[in-house]
Amino acid sequence: MAKIDRVEDLPEWFDLEKYQGCELFGAAEWLEQLDRRRDLLTLHPDYNSRVVHDGSATWLEFVIDFWRSAVLEPARAIRDEPIGSPSKGKFRDWMSHASNQPIRSVFVMDLFWQADRDLAAESVGLATKGISRRWNAINGYTISDLAEHANTPLSINYYDNEGRHFGGGNTEIPILQVDLGASDAVLKEAFSMWLKDARSTHKPVSTKRTKPLYDRWVRYGLLPYVDLLIWEMETNSHIPDRVMSTAISRYDAGEANLRKTVAPLGDSLMRDLSEIQALAAVEAAIRAQAKTESSSD
């Protein structure tokens, strides 16, 4: 394993000047950049335990060698343009779509795919035996299915502890009924009660209202950190914390802060983007709505 003892010994592609412009990012722009990097780690055993089947050293070595080969070109593209936008700036427009909102309508296609996922997950042991029969209950095929599943709450479930769907995180999405005959005040109170109960079993990292969570990410040097972390993994190199801390930000807060703040933040985001995804979707929708209202005035 090669050890990098000085900032000057870092790879030639690394240049903080390439990251200029991050300070102008909104949640959607941050999400696009983080998702590019998360894609690189999809097949790495440190971030996807399902690729490590038998746990043997030979298999693990093969998996890592395969990963290094697979990420070579996409990693190079990111390093050439660390804040480039593959969507050409359209990512925010896509995130503003109703289908990406944390609260949205459930469509027929959602239920169609859920029925298909139930059957597939049941066949490989990822879902409870017999869960696919709830669709028989909906279609009224048998009295026994109806009796067993009629009062089972519906949810969209991806059956994947790795969070393979966009954003990762909690893979179970409850389906709710909303009585639009009730007033807004009553609906808000009802949702608040439902949410309190749901949070007792599905708790997020934080339920407190805070500043935008990307508020200090430029100062932290988040993107440079993640890029160097992936490079370390790809080249089997080691960058000591003191060197990493100095390299990733002009506001070097020291190696203790790197270990306490930046490293766990980067690792958490590479495993789960659901929180920033929800924020990006809502932020983009609000901006799109304001733009529409402004153009109609």
Secondary structure as UniProt FT lines:
FT   STRAND          2..3
FT   HELIX           7..9
FT   TURN            12..13
FT   HELIX           16..19
FT   TURN            20..21
FT   HELIX           22..24
FT   HELIX           27..40
FT   TURN            41..43
FT   TURN            45..47
FT   HELIX           49..51
FT   HELIX           57..80
FT   TURN            82..83
FT   TURN            86..89
FT   HELIX           91..95
FT   HELIX           98..100
FT   HELIX           108..123
FT   TURN            124..125
FT   TURN            129..130
FT   HELIX           131..133
FT   HELIX           134..139
FT   HELIX           143..149
FT   TURN            150..151
FT   STRAND          155..157
FT   TURN            161..162
FT   TURN            166..167
FT   STRAND          172..174
FT   TURN            180..181
FT   HELIX           184..199
FT   TURN            200..201
FT   TURN            213..216
FT   HELIX           217..220
FT   HELIX           222..235
FT   STRAND          237..238
FT   HELIX           241..248
FT   HELIX           255..257
FT   HELIX           258..262
FT   HELIX           263..271
FT   HELIX           274..296
//
